[in-house]
């Protein structure tokens, strides 16, 4: 399938990776449970081993196992995208080779980012090599010291046919707006500006791949649908729920905070891998307050009071 035929859109949660508390090993039963919870919420795709899924903390073999379990559980109902967060072309290709034959529909790949970022030519060649593995590639533009500005992103999308779009992160809606204006025809631009998904969708983003979607999937789907249907009063109310939730989980140890917010809804997802710390009592109190505000839109009863 050519990049112009890729039609990923809507709410694609970047799943957490459940690890057992006793040994930080993968909990496959909990992972399967999360797949079904998110599908029941009406999401349009799933992403594994991204930032929220602690993709930088898993081996290539573990990434393969996570992707395989999710693909098996999804059974073709929605696209499954595998995240890769590594620090050289060779390492990224090792991960791409590990996951490409388990049935994933594409890859979400950060630039390499250890201290010294490559120049534009190096970045184009890097994504060309990754796309050469035969799977559609989404650029995950998130690393602060290796952040790709719009002209470089447009160049990669223009020169590398296998690059199907960009997941624009970094918290800057202006950069997302610029990219939506300049991206080549047919490329998919997703928002990862968690606290500004409503204006992202109103500007024309093709969807979102953002941590908040994993925490509050039903609310996120409702927001996407409300904007598409022009129901902006509803959208603004849903935006407020998501914004309060994001303020409660954003910050250090975000994967651990996200897992705490998910667990409080009765979805067991284990712990974050070390050195991510446990969530403080103050953090938990803020998360519970935000979840109370989301209880109606999510259809949840909190497991803690």
N, C-alpha and C positions, 0 to 999 in steps of 0.2 A: 504494500500500500504506500503510495507516495505521501509526502508530508502534507500536500494540499488536500488530501482526503481524510486526514486525521480530524475527527470531530469531537475530541474530548471537550466536555463542557460541564458546568454546574458545580455541585458540591462534591469535592474529592478529599475526604479527610486523610491527613497523614497519620496513620495509626500509631498508637503506642506499641512498643514491643514488651509483652508481659514477661517479667523475670521473677523466678521464685525467690522468696525472701531468704531462704536458708542457704542458697548457693549461687544466686544470680544467674541461673541457667534458664533457658527458654521454657515457658509454660505453654505448651501447644494447646491444651484445652482452653485456657483463658484466651489465647489468640483466636481460636475458632469462635469462641463466644463473642468476642468483639466484632468479628466479621459479621456475624448474624445480627447483632444489635445495630450496627451501622447500616446494614442493608435494610433492616426493618424501618429505619428512620427515613428511608427514601433517597439515600445518597446516589450520586451518578458515577462514582468510581471510588477506588481505594488506592492509597499510596503507602508503601511499606518502607521501613528503614530510612526515613527522612530524619530531619532534626528531632522532631517530636518522638520518632521511633528510635532515637539514640543510634542512628546509623553509623556514626563515627566510632561507636564503641562495640561494633560487632565484627567478627571475622567474615571473610568471604564465604566460608562454609555455613556460618550462621545466617548470613544474608540469604543464601540459597535456600536454607531450610524455612526461614520465615516466608519468603516469597512462594515457595512450594505449598506450604500449608494454606496460605491465603488463597492462592489460585485454586487449589482443590476445593476449598470451602465455598468460594464464589461461584464456581461452576459456570463461568461464562456470562453471568448476569450483568456485570459491569466491568469496565477496564480495570486492570491492576497494574500500577506503575511502581517500579522498584527504584528506591533512592540509593545513590552512591555518593559518599562524602569521604574522599581520599585525597592524597597529596602528590600524586605523580600520574602521568599518563599510564605508566605500566601498572600501577596499583589499581587504577580505575578500570583498565581493561581486564585485569584479573577478576574483579567483582562483576563486570559485565559478562564475562565468560561463565562465571559461576551461576548467574541467574537466567541467562537468555534461553535455556532450553526447558525451563519449568513452566512456561506458558504465560509469562508476564507480557503485557501489551506495550511496554515502553520503559524508558529509564528517565529518572530525574537526577541530574548530575550537577554538582557544584563545580565552580572553577577550582583548580588547585590553589592552596591558600596558606602554605607554611611560609610565613614571614615575607618572602620575596615573590610578588605576583609576576606572572609572565606578561610580555607585551602583547599587543593586539594580534600580531602574526602568530605568536605562540598559542594564544587562546583559540584562534581559528583552527590551527593545526591540531590542537588538542581535541576540540569537539569533532573535527573531521575523523580523527582516529576512533573516537568513541562511537560515532554514528556508523563507522565502517563495520561494527560488529552486527549490524543488521536490524537493530531495534530503533524505533522512533525515540528521539532524545529531547527532553525538556530541560532547558538551562535553568538551574536553580540559583538565582542571583541573590545571594544573602550574605556572603562573607565581607565584613566591613573593610578589610585591608586588601581585598581582591575583588572589589565591587565593580561590575561591568557597566559602564555608562551606555546610554541608548545607542550612540553611533557604533560601538563595538558589538552590541547585541544585534543590531540590524545587519551589520556585516556578517556575523556568524550565520544568522538565519538566511541571508541572501546567498552566501557562498557554500553552505553545507546543507544539501537537500534533506538529509536525515534529521536535522534539527527542526522540530515542529513548533517550537515556541519557547516561552519564558515564564517561569514562576517568579514574579517580581516581589521581592521581600525588602527588608531594610527599613520599613516604617515610613517611607516617603511617598505620599500619594502623587506629588508632582512628577516624580520619575515614572510612576506607572502611567500617568496621563500622557507624558511625552512618548512613552513606548507605544501606547495604544494609537497615537497619532502617526507614528513613523514606521511601525512594523510592516514587513512585506505582506502582501495579500495572502490570506489563507493561513497565516501563522496564528497560534493560539496564545493569548496573553492571560495568565492567571494571576490573581491577587493573593499575596500572603501578607497583606497589611491588616492584621487581625482586628484592629480596633476601627477600621474604616472600610469594612466590606460593603456597607450600603452605598457610599459614594463610588467605590470601585465598580460595583455592578451598574450603577446609574451611568458611569462613564463609558461602559461597554466592555468591561472585562468579561472574558469567556467563562469565568467561574472563579473558584478559589481552591487553593490547596494550603490550608492554614491550620495551626494547632487548635484554634477555637472550634473548628468544625468537629473535631474528634471529641471535644469535651461536651459540646451542645449541638449534636447533629440535627435534631429535629428543628430547633430554632433556626439553625443555619439554612436548612432546606426551605423553611417557611420564608425566610428573608429573600432567598434567591427567587422563589416563586412570586413573592409580593412585588419585587422590583420588575420582574418580567411582565407582570399583569398590570403595572401602573398603579399599584395600591400603596402609595407613598406614606400615608398616615400609618398604616400597618407596618411598613418597612422601618419607619423611624422608631416605632415602639420596640420592634425586634432588635434594631441596632442598639438601643439603650441597654437591653438585656445582655447582648453580646459584649458591649463595651465594659459593663460592670464586671462581667466574668473575666474578661481579659485583664483588667486592672488587678484582679485578685490573683491571677496566676503568672503574670509577666514578671520576669526578673531572674535572679540567680536560681539555679536548680529547676528551671522551668519544666523539664520532663517529669521530675518528681512532683511538682505542684500539679501538673496536668493529671498524673496518675492518681493523686489524692482526690482531685475533683471528680474523676471518673469513679473511683472506688466509693466515694460518698453517695453515689447514685445507685450503688448495689452492683457495680460491674467490677469484679475482681481482676486487677491487672498487675498485681505484685509491686515490686520496688523498681526504682531507677538504679542503674549500675553505678558502682563506685567510680569516681569520688563524689558523685552527686549526693548531697546530704539529704537527710530526712527533712520533712516539712515541719516547721515550727508550729507551736500552738497558735500563735498570732496569725500565721499564714492560713492555718486551718479555719480559724474563726472568720477570716475575710472570705475564704472560699465558700464556707457554709452560707454566709449572708448573701453572696452572689447567687448561689444555687437556689436559695429560697425565692429570689426574684425570677428565676428561670423555671420554677417547678411546674407552672401551668403550661408554658409553651413546650416544655420537654415531656410533660406527662409523667413526672417522677415523684416519688416519695423518698425523701432523704433517709439514709440508713443511720445517720447521726443527727443529734439535735444540739 
